[in-house]
Amino acid sequence: MFANNHHNDGHIAVWIPAAPGLQAALIEAAPETFFRPPYVGARGWVGIELSSISDEELAFHIREAWQMVAPRKMRVAQDAVLRRI
């Protein structure tokens, strides 16, 4: 999810699902980049401040989040495509 200063919270960010325990670890390691977003933060999602992260690192986190929620058939198809590249 993209958040553009949601309720004037000051964050221009994306909110993505994170593996169990990862949200807390990311926030502890880099609180200027990662935060617990409202509503979905209680379910383990993490907010990522876009001005504080490289494109490559953001892409990594988005790919990991997609792997968590994508249907199995889509993940298998994606893996097959990547193996051919």
Contacts in CASP RR format, 6 or more apart in sequence:
PFRMAT RR
TARGET T0000
AUTHOR 0000-0000-0000
METHOD contacts of the structure
MODEL  1
MFANNHHNDGHIAVWIPAAPGLQAALIEAAPETFFRPPYVGARGWVGIEL
SSISDEELAFHIREAWQMVAPRKMRVAQDAVLRRI
1 14 0 8 1.000
1 15 0 8 1.000
1 16 0 8 1.000
1 40 0 8 1.000
2 13 0 8 1.000
2 14 0 8 1.000
3 9 0 8 1.000
3 11 0 8 1.000
3 12 0 8 1.000
3 13 0 8 1.000
3 14 0 8 1.000
3 15 0 8 1.000
3 37 0 8 1.000
3 47 0 8 1.000
4 12 0 8 1.000
5 11 0 8 1.000
5 12 0 8 1.000
6 37 0 8 1.000
6 38 0 8 1.000
7 38 0 8 1.000
9 38 0 8 1.000
11 35 0 8 1.000
11 37 0 8 1.000
11 47 0 8 1.000
11 49 0 8 1.000
12 49 0 8 1.000
12 50 0 8 1.000
12 51 0 8 1.000
13 35 0 8 1.000
13 37 0 8 1.000
13 47 0 8 1.000
13 48 0 8 1.000
13 49 0 8 1.000
13 50 0 8 1.000
14 47 0 8 1.000
14 48 0 8 1.000
14 50 0 8 1.000
14 58 0 8 1.000
14 62 0 8 1.000
15 37 0 8 1.000
15 40 0 8 1.000
15 41 0 8 1.000
15 45 0 8 1.000
15 46 0 8 1.000
15 47 0 8 1.000
15 48 0 8 1.000
16 45 0 8 1.000
16 46 0 8 1.000
16 47 0 8 1.000
16 48 0 8 1.000
16 61 0 8 1.000
16 62 0 8 1.000
16 65 0 8 1.000
17 40 0 8 1.000
17 43 0 8 1.000
17 44 0 8 1.000
17 45 0 8 1.000
17 65 0 8 1.000
17 68 0 8 1.000
17 69 0 8 1.000
18 26 0 8 1.000
18 44 0 8 1.000
18 45 0 8 1.000
18 46 0 8 1.000
18 64 0 8 1.000
18 65 0 8 1.000
18 68 0 8 1.000
19 64 0 8 1.000
19 68 0 8 1.000
20 44 0 8 1.000
21 44 0 8 1.000
22 46 0 8 1.000
23 34 0 8 1.000
23 36 0 8 1.000
23 41 0 8 1.000
23 44 0 8 1.000
23 45 0 8 1.000
23 46 0 8 1.000
26 33 0 8 1.000
26 34 0 8 1.000
26 46 0 8 1.000
27 34 0 8 1.000
27 35 0 8 1.000
27 36 0 8 1.000
27 46 0 8 1.000
30 52 0 8 1.000
32 49 0 8 1.000
32 52 0 8 1.000
33 48 0 8 1.000
33 49 0 8 1.000
33 52 0 8 1.000
33 53 0 8 1.000
34 46 0 8 1.000
34 47 0 8 1.000
34 48 0 8 1.000
34 49 0 8 1.000
35 46 0 8 1.000
35 47 0 8 1.000
35 49 0 8 1.000
36 44 0 8 1.000
36 46 0 8 1.000
36 47 0 8 1.000
37 45 0 8 1.000
37 46 0 8 1.000
37 47 0 8 1.000
41 47 0 8 1.000
46 61 0 8 1.000
48 58 0 8 1.000
48 61 0 8 1.000
50 58 0 8 1.000
53 61 0 8 1.000
67 75 0 8 1.000
70 78 0 8 1.000
END
